[in-house]
Amino acid sequence: MLAGAGGLVLMASGALGQQVFKEIHELQPGEFTWHPERQPTGPVAVIVSLDEQRVHVYRNGVRIAVSTCSTGKPGHSTPTGVFVVLQKDRNHRSSTYNDAPMPNMNRLTWDGVALHAGNLPGYPASHGCVRLPLKFSALLFEVTHLGTPVIIADSHTAPAEVVHPGLVLSGYAEHEFEDVLATLDDKKHPADWALDDGYPISSMIASSYDAKIVVIENDREVAEGKLLWDGRPLGSHVYVLQGPHEGQKGMHWSALTYGDPAAEAHDLRRVRTEESFAADLRRYIHPGMIFIFTDLPLHPDSRSGRDFVIMS
């Protein structure tokens, strides 16, 4: 069940899309920019800016594309927060809206929110999904993977590069770096998975409200530990693990802030946990996993059941 466009939307003006060379604020409905050569490799993150009605695509911290979009109309607003791609279907059809075609679908929730091709009238008009130009949606489909983080927010900042001097949530001596590397042996990035590989996608959420950290594999909570931090608000940040950083002997993350541009700067060293839980975390960590800071409570009002999403 996916909310979105009607059955004939792909015939509407501008729905096919057109690649252009323009400033972002000058893009007209259906127009997009696409420059993957700016950063050919690395983890992808997608940010949907509701205020701008734009979708920004970053790879390894570098913006490679921007597209116009159409999000939820009044009464069917697109939820804000942090999501991951749960399912991909190039030829999806709606089970709710008269078998309507929704090409190049990246599912964000099981109850109906997704990125997909559809009509772009120049204003929010969907039933909750994020509609994209058809040509852009096909290009985006090729670079996303199960577990790709998608942040939907009113505003955002460009990603920053962060190296944490340790695995995560704990310190270590430099001579132990080889042990850190060993925890990533035989763990592929989700971008390298086949759709039917069945690897669990690990995500961590640190909530200052609950003073705890939870680990989610796919849509199931698998571990919980105590959050130790400096007592100040954490802000709304998303960290994507790129892998080990040999030069600085630590873990290399790409960090994004959403919702509040004035939020405190990225600093993974602000948070820790008890040693026993930090050791237990090693079994879940893999390149491409995401780690979220939030000041919201971790109950159903801020995380929807079996979907992985922190609602803001």
N, C-alpha and C positions, 0 to 999 in steps of 0.2 A: 504494500500500500504506500504510494508516494503521492504527496500533494504537489500540484504544479499546474502545468499548462494544459489547455484543451487539445482535442484531437487534431485540429488543423493548424496549430500554432506555428509549425515549422514553415508554413507557406506565407506567414506574415512578413511584412516589410522589415528588413534588417535582421531577421532571425538567422540567416545563414552566416552573417558576420563578415567583416572585412579587416584584414591586417593593415594598419596605417602607421605612419611615422609622425606622431603628434605628442605634444605635452599631455600629461595625464588628464588635466582638467579640461582639455579641449576635445576629449573623446566624445563622439556622438553615439546614440544607442546602436548597438551591434558592432561597434568598432573595438579593436584591441591591438595591443603591441605584443610581439613575441620575439625574444632574443635569447634563445638557449645558449648561444655561443658565449654569452657573457660569463657563464659558469656551467661548463658541460657536465660536471659530476657533483655528487653530494646529496644529502637529504633534502627533500622538498617540504616546504610548509606553505599553506594557503591561508590568506587572510581576506575575509569578506568585510568590507567597510560599508556599513549601512548608510551612514551619512553621505558618503560619496557615491553610493551605488556602483562600487568598483570591486573587482577581485584582484588581489595582488599575489603573485606567485614568486616565492623565494627558493633558491637552491643553494645550499651551502652558505646561506646568509646573504646572497646576492640576488637582487630582484631581477628576474628574467622575463616577466610578463605582467601586463595589466590589462584587464578587460572590463567593459561595461557589463552590468548585470541587472536583474530585476528580482528583488526580494519580496517578502510577504506583504500583502496589502492590509489595510486596517481591518481588524477582526480575524486576520489569519497571519499575524506577524511571524517573521522568522526568528526563532529563539537565538539569544546571544549566549556565548560561552565558548568552551573548548571541546572540540569533537575529534574523533579520528574516523578515517574511512573504514567502514565495516564491511562493505560489499561493493563490487564493481560489476557493471553489466552494460556492455556496449549497445545492446538492442533492447533495453528495458521498456516495458509497457505498464501503464498504471492499472492496478486492480481496483481503483476507486473512481477514476475519471474516464469511464467509457473506453477502456483499453487504449488511452492516449499514449502516443509514442513519447518516450523520454530518453533520447539517445545519450550515450556516453555518461551513464549515471554512476556517480560516486555516492553511495548511501552514507548518511551521517547518523541517522537514528532509525530504529526498526519501526517506529510508528509514523514515519512519513516525511522526513526532511532529507533532502539530497541536493547535490550539484548536478545539473543536467541541462541539455539544450532546450531552448524554448523561446517564446516571443519576448522581445524587449521593447516595450513602448516608451521607455525613458523615465519610468517612475515605478515604485513598488506595486506589483500587480499579481504576484503568485499567491498560492494557497499555503505558503510557508517555505517552499523550496527556494533555491537560488538558481534562477534561470541564466543561462549563458548563451552567447552566439554559438551556432552549430560548429563552425570551423574551429573556434577557440576550445569548445568542449572536447573535440576530438584530440587536439594537441595536449590539453590538460590530462585527458584520460591516459595518454602514453607515459606521463611522468609521475602520476600518483601511484600509490600501492596501498595494500591493506595496512592500516596503521598510520598513514600520512596524517599529520595533525592539520585540522582546519579550525581556525579561530574566527568566530563571527562576533563583531564588536562595532561600537559606534566609531571608534578611532583606534589607531595603533601606531607603533613606532617601528622603524626598521630594525632587523635583527642585529644583535651584538654577539661578538665571539667571546666565550668564557672558557677558561681552563681552570678546573678545580684540582687542587693539589692532593688528590687521593681518588679512591674509586667513586664514592658518593656517600655523603652523610658521615664521613669519618676521615681522620687524618692517617698518615702513614709515613714511615721513613723512606727516603729516596731509594735505598737499596731494595725496598720491597716492590718496586715498580714492576718487576717481572711477575710477581704474584698477581698484581692487578691485571697485567696482560693475559695471564693464564685464565682469568675468569671469562674472557671473551673468546677463548679458543672454540672453534667449531660453531660460533654463533654468527649467522649471516644477518645482514641488514634486511629489513622487510622488502626493500626494493629488489632484492635478489631472490625472493621467494616466488615460486609458482602459486597461482591462485588456489590450488588444491593441496599445497604442501602441509597445511594444518599446523604450522608453527603458532604457538601462543604469542600474542602481541602484549608486551608488558608496558604498563603505565603506572606512574607513582603520583600520588596527590598528597601534598602537605597542607594541612588546614590549621591556621593559627587559632581559629574559633574552638576547634575540638582538641587542639594540642596533640594531634596524632598524624601519622602517615599511613596511608593504605596503598597496597599494591593490587592492581587489577590485571588479570590475564584475560584477554578478549573482553567478555562481559561479566566476569566473575571475580569477586574480591577473594584474594588468596592469602593475604598477609596483612598484619596491622602492627604498628609499633608506635612508640612514644616520640613526639616531636620535641626537640630541645632547640630553643632559638633565643634571640636577644630580647624578646618581648615586644618589639615594635611590629606594626602591621607589615605583613609580607608583601602586600600588593598583588597584582594579577600578572604573573609571569609564566611563560611556557619555555621549557628547556628541551632541546632535541639533542640526544647523545650522538655525536658524530664518530666517536671512537677515541683511542689513546692518542695523546700528544707526546711524541718522543722527546721533543726539544725541552718541554717544560715538565716532563715526567708526571703527567696527570691526565685526567679525562677531558676531552675537548667537546664543548657544548655550543650549540647555537641558541641564543636566548631572545625571546620576543616579549614585549610588554603590550598589553591590550587594555582597553577600557579607560585608563587614567594615565595620560601622558606625563603627569607630575609624580607618578609613583616612584618609590625609592629605587635607586639603581640596582642592576643585577649584581648579586653576590651570593653564590652558592655556599660560601663559608658561613653565612648567617645561620644555617640550619645544620643540626646534627641529630643523632639518635643514639640509643643505647648500643653498646658494642655488640651484644648478642643479636640484635635485630639487624645492625649493619652487616654482620657476617652472613646472616640469613638472606639478605638482599642479593648477594652475589649470584644466586641461582637464577634470578629473574632478569638480570641486566643484560641487554643486548644492544648493539648499534641500532640507532633509529628509535629507541624507546623515548618516551616523553615523560617529563617530570614537571608537575604543575604546582605553583604556589597559589594559595587562595586564602582569603580571610573569611570565606563563607563556611557555614557548617556543612558537614558531609552527611546530609540526610536527603530523603527523596525530593525535597523542594529544590535542592541544588544539584542533585545528580539523578538522572532519570534511570529507573530500574535496571534493565539489562543493557541499556545503551551506555557507552562510555561518554559522558559529557558532564562538564561542570557548568551549570547554568549561572549566568551573571545577570 
